[in-house]
Amino acid sequence: MSAINVNSITGRTGTHGPVLTGVTTATNGLNIIGGNVGIGTSVPEGQLHLRSGGPNVRFQDIQGGTSRLRMNTISPVGGRFIMEGDILGEQGDDFLLGFRVGGVDSSSEKVSIGIHTTFFNSDTGTGGDFATGASVCIAGTETFSSKDFGEGDQATIQFVNTSNQGRTNFIGIGSGSDSLTISADHFGEASVSAIDMKIDGVTILHLGDGGSGNDSYFSGGSNTSWFNFNCSGQNVAFNADDSGNGRGYTEFNYNCTDSNNQATGTTWGTLSIQGTNGTLELVRNTNTGNDAFLEIQGKTSYGSSNKITRFLGDSDALNIINDSPGDYSINNSATNHSISFANGTGGVFIHYADSASTNFGISATDGVGVKSKLIYDTTSSSTTNYLRISGSGTAYELQRSTSSRRYKDNITNYVGIGLTRIENITPKTWADHKTGEQVVGLIAEELHDIGFTEAVSYSEWDAGSELGYGDEPSYMVGNGTTPVTKNGEDLDEGVEVVDGISDRAVLCEMLIAIKQLKADNDSLRQRISTLESN
Amino acid sequence: MTTNYTWHILNLVRRTSDGMVWNIEYKISATKGELSTSTERYVKVPPAASPLPFSSLTEAQVITWVKERLGSEKEQKIIDFLDTEISKKENKTRITELPW
C-alpha cells in the first residue's frame, strides 16, 4: 500500500462504518502495516514520528485502570529508552524527567524506580532481580535547584538483600584513590561488612565487622588527622598535628569523671595498655629540641589528700603529693616516710615517720647547709673514725678519717722544729662569725705566717662580687678579712688561700717539742746527778 | 673501642644588674659502647670586655668558654677521671642478683 497523506481525519462511529476502508476497522482501530507514520512531518524517521513546536503524547486514565508505557525488546544488544533535551544546545533550556503521584492522599502513595534484568511486573511490584553491573548514573554540571537528592520526611535510598543468597550490598562513591565504599553482607555469610574511605590512595578509615582480616582502624596517612569521640561530655580524642585548632602536636585526651572524681575499676577512667611488654612510650619527634613528657594535673588544694600520682604494689601506696604551694613530696602512705622537694630555699628533705627530729635535708632557709637533728642526736664517745670533707669545686666528698697504716703510703718520719715553732704559736680565742660561739684555738693565717705550712690547709678561692663575679660576695669572704694566698699571688678565682689548720700537725710538732724538753730535762738531770755525786 | 665525650651546658648564672654571665654549670658525659658515666661541675668566668647579648649565646659558644677557662691540664684531669670511672665499669667483677 502506498503512503497516505492525511491532513485531517474526523472519526465517525455507529452505522457509518469505517472511515477509511482497508485502513481501519471498528474492531481493530487504526492499523498501519509497514512504513512510518508522521504527525507534523511528511518524512517520518521512525515508525511513529511526532514533530511540532511542542510535540506532546498523553495517556489519560479516566476509569482508574492501569496505564502503561511499555517497551519490550528481544534484541541481544538490549533496548534503549532515550530522552534528549536541548539538542540545539541553547542556554537556559531545562529538561525534566519526572515521576509524580498526585491526588488527595498523596502522602501515602509512593513512586519507585526499578532497574532489573528481567521483566518487572508493575501490577504486583515483583519480579526480576538486580543485575550485575546495573547502575544509575547521575552526571553533569547542573545541580538540583530546589530539591536535594533524597529530601523528604520519609525519603530513603535503600539497598536490601532479601534473597539470603550471600550476596553483598554495595554503595560506592568515587573510585580508586579517592573513594567511599559501604558494603554489607546482609546475612553474615562472608566477612565483608565494612565502610572504607580512601584519600590519595590511602585508607584513612576502615570499619569492619571484626572478622578475620576485617578489623576496624583509622589512619591519618601523611595528612593532618584526629579522632574525637564525644558522648555527653565524656570525651576521648586522638589528635595529630591539629595546630589549626589550637591542639598543638600529637595528643591523646581522655576526659572522664565519675561521681567520686577518681578512677574506679574498669568502668571509669581506665587506660589499659596490654601487650608483650605492656609499655607506654612517649617519644618526641625528630626535633631533638622538643620535649616528650607525661603531665598529670592534680587538685589545686594541698596536703596529703592531694595525690597527683599513686603507685600500688602488694600493699600501701607510694604517692606523689602537692604538700603546699610549690612544694611536692613522694611518700609511703603506710609509714609517712617521704622525700620532699620544696620550692625557693626550702630545700630537699628525707623524712622518717614525718618527724622533724628524724629529718635529714639540704636547705638554704637559714643559710646554706645540710641539716639533720638525727645526726646530732646520734652520739658516740669513741675518738676514732672522724669525718672529713675533702675535694674542690662541686666534687666535695664526706670521708671517714682513719689512722691505720693500711690507708697510708710512703710513710717517713716527720722532721719538725718542735719548741722553736711552738713558742711562736699563740693560742687565741674568738667568737664564731656565724653563731657567735666563743672558741679557743689557733689562727690558720698565723701558722702560715710562721712557715708552719704543714699544719695549714689551703682551698681554691671561689670568687664572687668582690672580684667581679656575680652580684654577691663569695661564701668564703666571711667577715671580710683579706684572704692570704698560699704563694703570695694576687687573689683570683681558683687561687689557693689559707683556709684551715691540721690539729694533727700541731700535735706532732708538740710531740717533738715535748721530746726536746724531755731530752733537755734528761740532760739537766744527768748534770745535776753528776754535780751531786762530786 | 673509643670513648666519646659529650659536653653539655646545664645552666648559666648571670648578674641581674647587667646580665653578665659569670658562672657556667656544665656536664661532661663519657660513653664507651654500652657503658657511660658523667660528671657535673661549674666554672666561673671573668667579666668580658665586649660582652655578647645573652639571647645570642649558643651552647657551642659557652662550651668553648668553659674549655678556655679550664685550660688543657684541668680538662685532661676531668677526662682522666671519666676514663677511670669507665674502666671500673669495664672491669666489674661482681654480679649481684638472685637465681629465682
Interface residues (C-beta under 8 A of the other chain):
Chain A: G393 T394 A395 D462 A463 L467 G468 Y469 G470 D471 E493
Chain B: V13 R15 T16 S17 W22 N23 T39 E40 R41 Y42 K44 P46 P47
